[in-house]
């Protein structure tokens, strides 16, 4: 791998940045829950997500009683930047600090800006989680690895958005879920799904059922945890018969029976001569596995990938 490629697709070994990853996960949950508390519900919890931007991760504008605000994790300046629509703002340095201290500083800054909000104190999707206001165990921040994490997200976000252009049906934005701490994009067949019976710690069952109300093929990037290094994943709900047996690309991709999804190590992508092509092959072939085994109407749902500056051509009706 040449130096430019290594800069764009940096290494992200879990053992080296585990403490920062776990702390940052919880900090993003505090910010994400502010967005959750102030934003009207959107299908499949799309209203709670964060988005990759030119400096880090952002909430995008959040409605408030007196206008709006935006909260951004800036992984260049290493601050949380809070901006309001009336031109005021506050900054919280991203430094070594406990989750409890981060929570208090964020809430204090919001109060100073006239934004009163209460959030659920219990983290989501983390077994045995400590309430935010009591958590002094997670208190790590390595700015170099936080910046590496964001640079990985930049590349993944770009490739996921390219992948998204090849689908005409309902498709989610490319967005970051702070509960599971992953960047994801989800395609829908348009058909209702069986009522979801699974669950996640700290998440109401009705939320999970609404999230999986329709058939999906979902792919994402997870920066690691639980002893597993950063990986790409792809799953289908409901799981079609024969899905796990489909051979997908590239070499190194495999179906994980315990997780119930296809997995591709991030290291396989970043070390490839053409990371974009390798990642797109994984996204396309795992989606194809879901669409074929579930009998999606691929002719009506798919189109040619988008090209910058060129409008998609529409064939004449009946052609």
C-alpha positions as semicolon CSV with decimal commas, in nm:
position;residue;x (nm);y (nm);z (nm)
1;X;0,000;0,000;0,000
2;X;0,143;0,341;-0,097
3;X;0,161;0,630;0,148
4;X;-0,137;0,816;0,001
5;X;-0,358;0,509;0,025
6;X;-0,247;0,442;0,382
7;X;-0,338;0,799;0,470
8;X;-0,685;0,761;0,319
9;X;-0,746;0,415;0,462
10;X;-0,553;0,420;0,793
11;X;-0,503;0,120;1,018
12;X;-0,756;0,088;1,300
13;X;-0,634;-0,196;1,525
14;X;-0,883;-0,251;1,807
15;X;-0,625;-0,325;2,075
16;X;-0,457;0,011;2,019
17;X;-0,771;0,222;2,032
18;X;-1,018;0,009;2,230
19;X;-1,039;0,247;2,528
20;X;-1,095;0,551;2,305
21;X;-1,348;0,358;2,094
22;X;-1,552;0,258;2,398
23;X;-1,547;0,609;2,546
24;X;-1,630;0,776;2,214
25;X;-1,917;0,533;2,163
26;X;-2,072;0,654;2,488
27;X;-2,008;1,023;2,414
28;X;-2,184;0,989;2,080
29;X;-2,477;0,829;2,261
30;X;-2,513;1,134;2,487
31;X;-2,518;1,366;2,183
32;X;-2,741;1,129;1,987
33;X;-2,995;1,115;2,266
34;X;-3,020;1,492;2,260
35;X;-3,119;1,468;1,894
36;X;-3,360;1,185;1,979
37;X;-3,530;1,392;2,250
38;X;-3,584;1,697;2,029
39;X;-3,661;1,550;1,685
40;X;-3,995;1,410;1,558
41;X;-3,991;1,036;1,499
42;X;-3,896;0,921;1,151
43;X;-3,939;0,568;1,017
44;X;-3,675;0,314;1,124
45;X;-3,523;0,561;1,374
46;X;-3,362;0,761;1,094
47;X;-3,422;1,078;1,299
48;X;-3,164;0,985;1,564
49;X;-2,857;0,924;1,349
50;X;-2,534;1,119;1,305
51;X;-2,373;1,198;0,969
52;X;-2,015;1,203;0,845
53;X;-1,904;1,553;0,750
54;X;-1,586;1,739;0,654
55;X;-1,459;1,752;1,013
56;X;-1,618;1,460;1,195
57;X;-1,969;1,350;1,288
58;X;-2,266;1,584;1,308
59;X;-2,628;1,572;1,418
60;X;-2,732;1,806;1,133
61;X;-2,974;2,083;1,246
62;X;-3,190;1,984;1,545
63;X;-3,518;2,173;1,607
64;X;-3,542;2,361;1,937
65;X;-3,821;2,579;2,079
66;X;-3,639;2,896;1,972
67;X;-3,491;2,784;1,639
68;X;-3,237;2,507;1,614
69;X;-2,890;2,384;1,695
70;X;-2,627;2,153;1,551
71;X;-2,380;1,944;1,750
72;X;-2,062;1,825;1,582
73;X;-1,775;1,602;1,690
74;X;-1,481;1,781;1,527
75;X;-1,198;1,527;1,496
76;X;-0,959;1,784;1,348
77;X;-0,978;2,052;1,620
78;X;-1,086;1,786;1,875
79;X;-1,385;1,967;2,017
80;X;-1,758;1,918;2,033
81;X;-1,893;2,225;1,859
82;X;-2,247;2,339;1,945
83;X;-2,392;2,603;1,713
84;X;-2,737;2,760;1,727
85;X;-2,942;2,930;1,458
86;X;-2,920;3,262;1,647
87;X;-2,542;3,270;1,603
88;X;-2,441;3,165;1,954
89;X;-2,246;2,856;2,041
90;X;-2,026;2,666;2,282
91;X;-1,731;2,428;2,252
92;X;-1,637;2,130;2,468
93;X;-1,277;2,010;2,433
94;X;-1,236;1,646;2,334
95;X;-0,981;1,540;2,594
96;X;-0,943;1,263;2,849
97;X;-1,261;1,294;3,058
98;X;-1,518;1,056;3,198
99;X;-1,856;0,995;3,039
100;X;-2,015;1,153;3,348
101;X;-1,807;1,469;3,305
102;X;-1,877;1,483;2,930
103;X;-2,250;1,446;2,998
104;X;-2,245;1,730;3,251
105;X;-2,043;1,962;3,026
106;X;-2,271;1,902;2,728
107;X;-2,590;1,955;2,929
108;X;-2,445;2,265;3,095
109;X;-2,347;2,411;2,756
110;X;-2,696;2,346;2,619
111;X;-2,855;2,513;2,921
112;X;-2,633;2,818;2,872
113;X;-2,765;2,836;2,516
114;X;-3,125;2,823;2,639
115;X;-3,184;2,463;2,530
116;X;-3,354;2,258;2,798
117;X;-3,352;1,884;2,726
118;X;-3,373;1,568;2,934
119;X;-3,234;1,238;2,804
120;X;-3,255;0,877;2,916
121;X;-2,950;0,817;3,136
122;X;-2,901;0,455;3,029
123;X;-2,690;0,379;2,718
124;X;-2,849;0,178;2,436
125;X;-2,737;-0,153;2,285
126;X;-2,462;-0,212;2,546
127;X;-2,509;-0,505;2,783
128;X;-2,449;-0,414;3,147
129;X;-2,410;-0,045;3,065
130;X;-2,340;0,214;3,334
131;X;-2,571;0,520;3,339
132;X;-2,403;0,820;3,181
133;X;-2,412;1,030;3,499
134;X;-2,239;0,754;3,699
135;X;-1,983;0,641;3,442
136;X;-1,632;0,736;3,549
137;X;-1,487;0,411;3,414
138;X;-1,477;0,515;3,047
139;X;-1,252;0,821;3,024
140;X;-1,007;0,778;2,734
141;X;-0,943;0,993;2,428
142;X;-0,653;0,945;2,188
143;X;-0,682;1,228;1,931
144;X;-0,473;1,045;1,672
145;X;-0,695;0,737;1,672
146;X;-1,012;0,949;1,684
147;X;-0,887;1,123;1,371
148;X;-0,804;0,786;1,208
149;X;-1,155;0,666;1,287
150;X;-1,305;0,972;1,116
151;X;-1,079;0,931;0,810
152;X;-1,197;0,571;0,776
153;X;-1,557;0,690;0,799
154;X;-1,492;0,945;0,523
155;X;-1,386;0,672;0,281
156;X;-1,658;0,429;0,381
157;X;-1,924;0,701;0,360
158;X;-1,808;0,787;0,008
159;X;-1,817;0,425;-0,116
160;X;-2,150;0,354;0,055
161;X;-2,300;0,660;-0,118
162;X;-2,175;0,533;-0,454
163;X;-2,334;0,194;-0,380
164;X;-2,660;0,368;-0,288
165;X;-2,689;0,525;-0,637
166;X;-2,761;0,186;-0,795
167;X;-3,098;0,143;-0,625
168;X;-3,434;0,297;-0,720
169;X;-3,638;0,160;-0,433
170;X;-3,665;0,289;-0,079
171;X;-3,317;0,326;0,067
172;X;-3,188;0,483;0,385
173;X;-2,937;0,765;0,388
174;X;-2,581;0,664;0,470
175;X;-2,587;0,741;0,841
176;X;-2,416;0,664;1,170
177;X;-2,610;0,484;1,442
178;X;-2,468;0,579;1,781
179;X;-2,645;0,289;1,955
180;X;-2,458;0,019;1,765
181;X;-2,173;0,260;1,674
182;X;-2,170;0,183;1,303
183;X;-2,212;0,351;0,966
184;X;-2,492;0,187;0,769
185;X;-2,700;0,195;0,452
186;X;-3,017;-0,010;0,410
187;X;-3,218;-0,113;0,103
188;X;-3,585;-0,215;0,120
189;X;-3,779;-0,457;-0,100
190;X;-4,105;-0,268;-0,039
191;X;-4,269;-0,567;0,133
192;X;-4,374;-0,592;0,497
193;X;-4,166;-0,819;0,719
194;X;-4,276;-1,060;0,994
195;X;-4,298;-0,892;1,336
196;X;-3,945;-0,865;1,475
197;X;-3,899;-1,072;1,791
198;X;-3,537;-0,989;1,874
199;X;-3,415;-0,721;2,110
200;X;-3,126;-0,503;2,217
201;X;-3,024;-0,382;2,565
202;X;-3,175;-0,047;2,654
203;X;-3,401;-0,036;2,347
204;X;-3,780;-0,071;2,373
205;X;-3,926;-0,367;2,184
206;X;-4,161;-0,139;1,991
207;X;-3,860;0,053;1,860
208;X;-3,698;-0,266;1,733
209;X;-4,025;-0,380;1,572
210;X;-4,069;-0,047;1,395
211;X;-3,708;-0,055;1,275
212;X;-3,761;-0,395;1,110
213;X;-4,119;-0,347;0,991
214;X;-4,017;-0,414;0,628
215;X;-3,781;-0,648;0,443
216;X;-3,427;-0,517;0,429
217;X;-3,079;-0,579;0,301
218;X;-2,848;-0,376;0,520
219;X;-2,472;-0,320;0,508
220;X;-2,242;-0,127;0,734
221;X;-1,904;-0,061;0,888
222;X;-1,831;-0,133;1,253
223;X;-1,503;-0,006;1,403
224;X;-1,463;-0,304;1,632
225;X;-1,543;-0,432;1,978
226;X;-1,584;-0,747;2,180
227;X;-1,248;-0,875;2,062
228;X;-1,335;-0,830;1,692
229;X;-1,137;-0,584;1,482
230;X;-1,302;-0,330;1,252
231;X;-1,523;-0,502;0,994
232;X;-1,783;-0,453;0,725
233;X;-2,108;-0,647;0,758
234;X;-2,415;-0,729;0,553
235;X;-2,738;-0,895;0,664
236;X;-3,095;-0,952;0,555
237;X;-3,418;-0,943;0,753
238;X;-3,601;-1,170;0,749
239;X;-3,318;-1,410;0,669
240;X;-3,406;-1,585;0,340
241;X;-3,358;-1,959;0,300
242;X;-3,017;-2,025;0,148
243;X;-2,882;-1,674;0,218
244;X;-2,587;-1,787;0,430
245;X;-2,475;-2,042;0,169
246;X;-2,435;-1,792;-0,116
247;X;-2,077;-1,737;-0,220
248;X;-1,990;-1,369;-0,204
249;X;-1,688;-1,156;-0,288
250;X;-1,409;-1,081;-0,216
251;X;-1,192;-1,359;-0,081
252;X;-1,193;-1,318;0,295
253;X;-1,564;-1,244;0,320
254;X;-1,754;-1,507;0,516
255;X;-2,088;-1,572;0,681
256;X;-2,067;-1,560;1,060
257;X;-2,321;-1,801;1,206
258;X;-2,308;-1,643;1,552
259;X;-2,376;-1,294;1,418
260;X;-2,609;-1,410;1,140
261;X;-2,446;-1,189;0,878
262;X;-2,168;-1,171;0,623
263;X;-1,844;-1,021;0,755
264;X;-1,542;-0,871;0,577
265;X;-1,244;-0,748;0,783
266;X;-1,161;-0,382;0,733
267;X;-0,795;-0,480;0,702
268;X;-0,878;-0,682;0,388
269;X;-1,021;-0,369;0,226
270;X;-0,756;-0,119;0,334
271;X;-0,468;-0,345;0,228
272;X;-0,613;-0,412;-0,118
273;X;-0,468;-0,249;-0,431
274;X;-0,813;-0,102;-0,503
275;X;-1,006;-0,069;-0,173
276;X;-1,310;0,086;-0,342
277;X;-1,351;-0,208;-0,581
278;X;-1,309;-0,464;-0,305
279;X;-1,564;-0,295;-0,081
280;X;-1,813;-0,247;-0,365
281;X;-1,780;-0,615;-0,455
282;X;-1,874;-0,706;-0,098
283;X;-2,170;-0,467;-0,096
284;X;-2,302;-0,576;-0,434
285;X;-2,263;-0,952;-0,389
286;X;-2,409;-0,963;-0,037
287;X;-2,703;-0,748;-0,149
288;X;-2,741;-0,979;-0,448
289;X;-2,745;-1,278;-0,214
290;X;-3,030;-1,122;-0,015
291;X;-3,227;-1,004;-0,319
292;X;-3,202;-1,335;-0,504
293;X;-3,279;-1,567;-0,214
294;X;-3,569;-1,347;-0,098
295;X;-3,712;-1,299;-0,448
296;X;-3,692;-0,918;-0,468
297;X;-3,816;-0,751;-0,788
298;X;-3,466;-0,653;-0,894
299;X;-3,568;-0,525;-1,239
300;X;-3,788;-0,257;-1,080
301;X;-3,562;-0,179;-0,785
302;X;-3,218;-0,146;-0,943
303;X;-3,048;0,089;-1,187
304;X;-2,701;0,168;-1,320
305;X;-2,463;0,331;-1,069
306;X;-2,468;0,708;-1,067
307;X;-2,205;0,915;-1,250
308;X;-2,105;1,262;-1,133
309;X;-2,265;1,537;-1,341
310;X;-2,476;1,303;-1,556
311;X;-2,852;1,267;-1,519
312;X;-2,976;0,909;-1,507
313;X;-3,130;0,809;-1,840
314;X;-3,491;0,688;-1,833
315;X;-3,596;0,427;-2,085
316;X;-3,919;0,479;-2,280
317;X;-4,223;0,318;-2,118
318;X;-4,265;-0,039;-2,233
319;X;-3,916;-0,067;-2,379
